[in-house]
């Protein structure tokens, strides 16, 4: 159950405004996992909280399961990468009563298995096509995956069962390991199937496509939430409200992630802030200019 929405937090802010005290530096502990979208969004929030709001920020890098547990237990204040309702559904079921959703950071996210565009679609266009013996041999019976504890890994293991792909192995490693395997295969124009998700910078670097998933084993489109520990929005309303207002169009996020790969995440974050001053001002202050809350026509 999602316990608080952005509308709820806006109401809380209005109720608290009369009693608001001058802003003081506070610690915000943000959990994150080294996935490209999570790294960009987390470091974007860190920059704004530090430089625009005089808050002290500690980034705590950990795997996804202990990250949820850390928020539920109060060891982490917020995490900016809760994929709901499907990908992290099992984690949410365990901690939902003990955490608070601050709202949606971006939507139309999705999971799937991807192949390079040079793989003929009439030969391999669907996960169901992987049952063909020749295709399995071409792929060495391997699906290249990411972290063992990731929701995408769990769903991929279920997809192997759903499609009866008993002769395949899901090779777990990390997000970086998956993209390195993609790069090697594409350099040699070899066939490869890798677990994938959007947003991700790899779609800007290489021509990739998702395999069709007629059984829906890997889920539908997802929304990515900011999630906080109980009591965080009461103790640090300014930070909670900034995160509640924070929303990034998916195409903006993918462009920023690609820039981060070409330079650094810190450079990409600063470029995004510089290019979107009205949007960032709205996140920080809640002030809506004449063009709309995000500096765009509405």
N, C-alpha and C positions, 0 to 999 in steps of 0.2 A: 504494500500500500504506500503510495507517495503521500507524505503527510503534509507538506506545505508546497504551495505553488508560488510563482512570481507575484500573482495577484495578492496572495495572502501576505507576502513579505512587504509589498507596497503598503498594504493596510497597516501592517505593524509599524512601518516607518512613519506613517502619518500619525499614528497614535502616540509614538514616542517623540515626535518632533518638539513638543512643548517642553519636554524634560531633557532635551539633548544637552550634553555637556561639550565643551571644546574638545576637538579631536586630539588624542594622545597616541603616541607610537604604541602599537600593539604587535604581539607576535602572531603570525598566521602560519601554521604548519600545513603545507600542501603536499599530499602524497601523489606520486606519479610513477608510471612505468614507462620504460624507454620505447614507446611507440611514437612514431613521428607526429601524429596529430596531437597526442597527449603532451609531448614535449613542447610543441609550439604553443598550444593553448596555456599550458602551465607557466611557461616562461613569459608569455604575454601578460598573464595575470600578475605574476611576480613583479614585472617591470612597473605596471600601473600602480599596484599597491605600494611599492617602495617609493617611486618617483613622483606620483601624483597625489598620494594619500598619506605619506609619511608613516607607513606601516613596516614593521620588521617581518621579513618572510624567511622561513626555513623550508627548503625543498627536501622531501624525504622520498628517496627512490626505493621502491620495493616491488615485488610481484603483485599481481592483481588480487589474489586471495587475501594475503596479509594486509593489503591496502584497505579492502573493505572492512576487515576485522579491526584494523587500527582506527578507522573512523567510528565504527560502532562502539569501540571501547574508550574513545576519547583521546587516544594517543596521537591521532591525526585530526586536524580541524576540518579540512575539506579535501576532496578529490574531484578532478575535473574530467572524468572519463568513464562515467557509468553508462554503459550501452544497454538501453532498455527498449522494449520489454524482453527480448529474447536472449541476446548474447550473454548478458550477465544475470539472467533471470534466476539462476540457482543461487548466486551470491545474494541477490536482493531478497530472495525468500528467507535466507538465514539472518540477514541483518536489518531488513526493512523496518521493523518496529523500533529500531534503535538509531536510525539516521533520518536526515531530512533532505528532501530534494529542494534545491534552491531554484531549479528551473532548467530549461533546455539551452545548451550552448550552441548546438547545431543539429540539424535534422537531415533526413534523406541519406543517412549513412547506411551502408550495406556491407554484408559479408558474402564471400563466395570463393570459388576456385578460379584462378586465372591462367590463361595461356597467352603466349606471344601471338600477334596477329598473323605471323607467317605460318602458323600451324593451320592447315586447311580446315575451314569450318565445316565443310561437308564430310570430313573424316572425324573431326573431334569438335563438336559444337555443343555437346551436352555431357553432364556427368554420366548419364546412362551409357554413352559411347565408350566409356573406359572399360567396360566388360569385354570388349573385343580383344582377342588374344594378341593380335598384331600390335594394337595400340599399347597394350600392357607391356609387351616386349620393348616397344620403342621408348617407353618411359621407365624401363627397368623396375616396373611395379612399384613406383615411388611417388608419393605426393609430398611435396616439400612444405613443411609446416613452420610454426613459430613456437612460442613458449609452451612447455607442457601444461602449465596452469591456466592458459588463456581460454576464454569462452569459445573462441573460434576453434581451438584445438578440440575441445569437447564436442562441439557441433560437427567438426570434420570426422571425428571418430564415429559419431552416430551416422553420418552420411555414408561412410564405408559400409556400415551394416545395412542401412536402408537400401542401398543400391547393390548389395550382395558382392562387394568388391573385396572378397576374402583374400585374394592374391596380392593385394596392395599393402604397402607399409606407409603409415603416416610418419614422416621423418621430422621429429621435433628438434628445434634448436632455439632460435630467437628471431626477432624481426630483422635484425641485421644479417643473420645467417641466411634467412629466406631471400632477401634482396641480393645478397652476394651470389647465391645459387642462380637466381634469375639472370644476373649480369653475366655470369660465366656461360650459361646456356645460350643467351641471346647473342653473345659475342661469336659463338660458333654455330649459330642458327640450329641449335639442338632443340628437340621437343622437351618441354617441361610443363608440369602442372604444379602451381603453388597456391597455398592459401592466401587470400587477399581480402582487402577491405577498402572502402572509400569513406572518408578521404585518405589519400596516400600519395606521396610525391612520385611513386614509381609510375603512375599513369601520366605524369608530365614528362618523364624521362624516356619511357619506352611505349611502343604501341602494343597495348594489351587488351584483352577482352575477357569478360566473365563467361564461364561455361553455363549453359542453361541448367536449371535445377528444377525439373518438372515435379519432383516430389516435395519441394520446399524444405528439404532437409537442413539447409543452412539459414533458414528464416527469411523474413521480409525486411523492408527498410526499417531502420532503427533511429532512435533519437538519443543523443548523448547529453546526459544531465550533469550538472554540478551537484555534488552531494556533500552534506556537512554533518558533523556530529551534533547530537542533541545539545542545545544551549548556545551554540556558536552564534546564531543570529541575534540572540539576546545580549550576549557579551560583547560582540563586535558588529553592531548593526551596519556601520558604514561599509565594512568589507563584505558582509553578507549581501547588502543591497547592490554593491558594484557587481558582484558575481551573479546576482539574480538578473541584472539588466544585461549582462554580457551575452551577446549573440553574434555569431559570425556566419555569413553566407558560405555555403559549402565551396563554391568556386573560389572565393577569396582565400579560404583556408588551404585549398590545394595549391594555389599559386604561392602562398607564403611558405608552405612546406617544401615546395620545389626550390624556392630561393634559399631556404635554410640548408638544403643539401649542396647548393652551389657555393654558399658562403658559410655562415654559421647561423644557429638559431637566434643568437643574440642580435645579429645584424638584421635578420628577417623580422624579428619582433620590432626593432626600432623603425625599420622601413614601414611596417604596417601602421604603427602609431603615428608616424610622420604623415602618412598618406590619408589617414582617417581621423583627423583631430576632432571633428564634430561628433563622430561616433564614440570616440574614447571619452570625450567630455560628457556625453549622455550617460555612459556607463558609470562615470565617477560621480556626477552631480544629479542625474535624473532630469536635467534641463532639456527641454525639447525646443529646437530652433525652428525657424519658419519653414524649413525644408523637410522637417520630420525628425524623429528621435535620433536616427542614425545618420543624419546629414544627407539624406536622400529624399526624393519626392515620394510621398506616401499616398 
